[in-house]
Amino acid sequence: MSSNLVSTQIADEAFSVTPSDSLNNNFSYLFVGTGGNIAFVPEGGSTTVTLNNVPTGSFVWVRTNKINSTNTTASQIVGFR
């Protein structure tokens, strides 16, 4: 049995993301305009996770507390809440 997970959440707000190692960026999911790595702290977590080689034009379905500037090479990131 295959499982295809699709978010049914509609965003009320969208923000241009400026990665920061000190500021919280709480988002429900992300859009990556220019591909690369995304380093983030998941909602409810305290450890940074890095997604490597996220392709251009991808949606990343993660809830975040922070999008770190260290190790984030992707750009034109949009965060949705």
Backbone as CSV, one residue per row, in Angstrom:
resi,resn,N_x,N_y,N_z,CA_x,CA_y,CA_z,C_x,C_y,C_z
1,MET,0.844,-1.170,0.000,0.000,0.000,0.000,0.888,1.232,0.000
2,SER,0.695,2.113,-0.965,1.507,3.321,-1.007,0.803,4.435,-0.251
3,SER,1.598,5.365,0.236,1.066,6.492,0.999,1.577,7.779,0.385
4,ASN,0.665,8.611,-0.095,1.023,9.915,-0.624,0.479,10.962,0.333
5,LEU,1.382,11.665,1.004,0.969,12.678,1.957,0.903,14.025,1.261
6,VAL,-0.251,14.653,1.335,-0.445,15.967,0.754,-1.021,16.866,1.823
7,SER,-0.427,18.019,2.007,-0.937,18.954,2.994,-2.246,19.544,2.504
8,THR,-3.214,19.616,3.397,-4.480,20.256,3.062,-4.580,21.617,3.733
9,GLN,-3.508,22.053,4.327,-3.503,23.332,5.019,-3.367,24.476,4.024
10,ILE,-4.252,25.440,4.154,-4.191,26.647,3.339,-3.548,27.729,4.186
11,ALA,-2.592,28.439,3.628,-1.890,29.489,4.369,-2.728,30.765,4.414
12,ASP,-2.700,31.432,5.549,-3.325,32.744,5.705,-2.329,33.857,5.431
13,GLU,-1.036,33.543,5.595,0.009,34.551,5.447,1.215,33.947,4.742
14,ALA,1.942,34.795,4.008,3.189,34.385,3.356,4.233,35.470,3.611
15,PHE,5.470,35.047,3.862,6.546,35.966,4.201,7.814,35.594,3.460
16,SER,8.553,36.587,3.025,9.894,36.364,2.512,10.766,35.995,3.708
17,VAL,11.487,34.903,3.609,12.281,34.403,4.737,13.705,34.945,4.660
18,THR,14.145,35.539,5.754,15.544,35.907,5.925,16.111,34.966,6.987
19,PRO,16.879,33.965,6.569,17.423,33.022,7.550,18.227,33.744,8.631
20,SER,18.093,33.268,9.861,18.784,33.874,10.997,19.080,32.798,12.032
21,ASP,20.272,32.866,12.606,20.630,31.927,13.672,20.064,32.349,15.020
22,SER,19.547,33.574,15.118,19.074,34.061,16.419,17.577,34.339,16.466
23,LEU,16.946,34.672,15.336,15.523,35.005,15.343,14.669,33.788,15.019
24,ASN,13.523,33.690,15.678,12.596,32.609,15.372,11.824,32.934,14.101
25,ASN,11.635,31.924,13.282,10.841,32.010,12.061,9.854,30.859,12.090
26,ASN,8.685,31.083,12.630,7.691,30.018,12.754,6.838,29.941,11.486
27,PHE,6.978,28.819,10.764,6.225,28.623,9.535,5.641,27.223,9.500
28,SER,4.543,27.074,8.760,3.903,25.770,8.592,4.521,24.981,7.445
29,TYR,4.977,25.708,6.406,5.693,25.085,5.296,6.425,26.161,4.514
30,LEU,7.301,25.729,3.616,8.186,26.640,2.887,8.100,26.392,1.388
31,PHE,8.379,27.436,0.620,8.589,27.312,-0.812,10.019,27.751,-1.087
32,VAL,10.751,26.984,-1.882,12.149,27.288,-2.190,12.243,27.778,-3.629
33,GLY,12.563,29.068,-3.792,12.670,29.658,-5.125,13.942,29.240,-5.846
34,THR,15.057,29.237,-5.125,16.340,28.808,-5.678,16.883,27.703,-4.784
35,GLY,17.119,26.551,-5.345,17.487,25.368,-4.575,18.805,25.465,-3.830
36,GLY,18.959,24.581,-2.867,20.158,24.497,-2.036,19.815,23.787,-0.743
37,ASN,20.593,24.041,0.286,20.369,23.428,1.599,19.505,24.340,2.467
38,ILE,18.684,23.727,3.316,17.899,24.477,4.297,18.183,23.887,5.666
39,ALA,18.730,24.715,6.554,18.991,24.311,7.936,17.910,24.938,8.797
40,PHE,17.213,24.118,9.571,16.098,24.622,10.373,15.960,23.848,11.679
41,VAL,15.259,24.458,12.615,14.896,23.797,13.863,13.411,23.471,13.752
42,PRO,13.028,22.186,13.811,11.625,21.823,13.696,10.806,22.338,14.882
43,GLU,9.522,22.556,14.635,8.623,22.969,15.706,8.676,21.934,16.832
44,GLY,8.818,22.415,18.045,8.877,21.527,19.197,10.243,20.908,19.420
45,GLY,11.196,21.233,18.572,12.529,20.653,18.697,13.553,21.690,19.106
46,SER,14.768,21.234,19.320,15.860,22.141,19.683,17.125,21.859,18.881
47,THR,17.096,20.835,18.045,18.254,20.439,17.256,18.058,20.844,15.798
48,THR,19.095,21.413,15.213,19.029,21.820,13.814,19.067,20.604,12.898
49,VAL,18.206,20.632,11.896,18.150,19.608,10.854,18.480,20.302,9.538
50,THR,19.294,19.668,8.705,19.617,20.251,7.405,19.098,19.344,6.299
51,LEU,18.282,19.929,5.424,17.850,19.231,4.217,18.797,19.650,3.108
52,ASN,19.495,18.694,2.533,20.488,18.979,1.494,19.883,18.901,0.104
53,ASN,20.346,19.808,-0.758,19.995,19.781,-2.182,18.497,19.842,-2.445
54,VAL,17.794,20.726,-1.736,16.367,20.920,-1.991,16.240,21.564,-3.378
55,PRO,15.481,20.976,-4.279,15.407,21.506,-5.644,14.673,22.852,-5.743
56,THR,15.046,23.626,-6.725,14.357,24.872,-7.050,12.882,24.572,-7.303
57,GLY,12.021,25.435,-6.778,10.585,25.290,-7.003,9.904,24.276,-6.115
58,SER,10.561,23.858,-5.039,10.005,22.839,-4.142,9.221,23.451,-2.994
59,PHE,8.188,22.739,-2.563,7.541,23.011,-1.283,8.142,22.056,-0.277
60,VAL,8.442,22.565,0.906,9.000,21.743,1.988,7.968,21.750,3.107
61,TRP,7.402,20.587,3.372,6.288,20.471,4.311,6.810,20.174,5.710
62,VAL,7.340,21.206,6.363,7.829,21.095,7.733,7.334,22.297,8.536
63,ARG,7.080,22.070,9.813,6.764,23.174,10.727,8.074,23.568,11.398
64,THR,8.390,24.851,11.318,9.693,25.303,11.794,9.587,26.269,12.959
65,ASN,10.615,26.246,13.809,10.815,27.278,14.820,11.824,28.299,14.333
66,LYS,12.733,27.856,13.482,13.818,28.733,13.040,14.386,28.222,11.724
67,ILE,14.669,29.153,10.803,15.426,28.843,9.582,16.795,29.472,9.799
68,ASN,17.797,28.641,9.988,19.138,29.134,10.313,19.857,29.697,9.096
69,SER,20.646,30.747,9.323,21.480,31.264,8.237,22.701,30.365,8.027
70,THR,23.235,29.809,9.112,24.359,28.888,8.999,23.896,27.617,8.294
71,ASN,24.553,27.261,7.232,24.305,26.059,6.422,23.090,26.150,5.508
72,THR,22.386,27.274,5.480,21.297,27.445,4.519,21.864,28.117,3.272
73,THR,21.811,27.391,2.161,22.318,27.926,0.892,21.193,28.198,-0.093
74,ALA,20.008,27.656,0.162,18.846,27.944,-0.680,18.479,29.415,-0.498
75,SER,17.828,29.977,-1.512,17.421,31.380,-1.407,16.032,31.568,-2.000
76,GLN,15.554,32.793,-1.923,14.200,33.112,-2.360,13.199,32.174,-1.700
77,ILE,13.360,32.025,-0.377,12.499,31.146,0.418,11.287,31.954,0.871
78,VAL,10.115,31.353,0.734,8.877,31.955,1.214,8.322,31.030,2.302
79,GLY,7.995,31.617,3.454,7.406,30.869,4.558,5.913,31.134,4.636
80,PHE,5.143,30.099,4.890,3.682,30.213,4.974,3.207,29.842,6.372
81,ARG,2.179,30.582,6.818,1.527,30.269,8.108,0.044,30.179,7.885
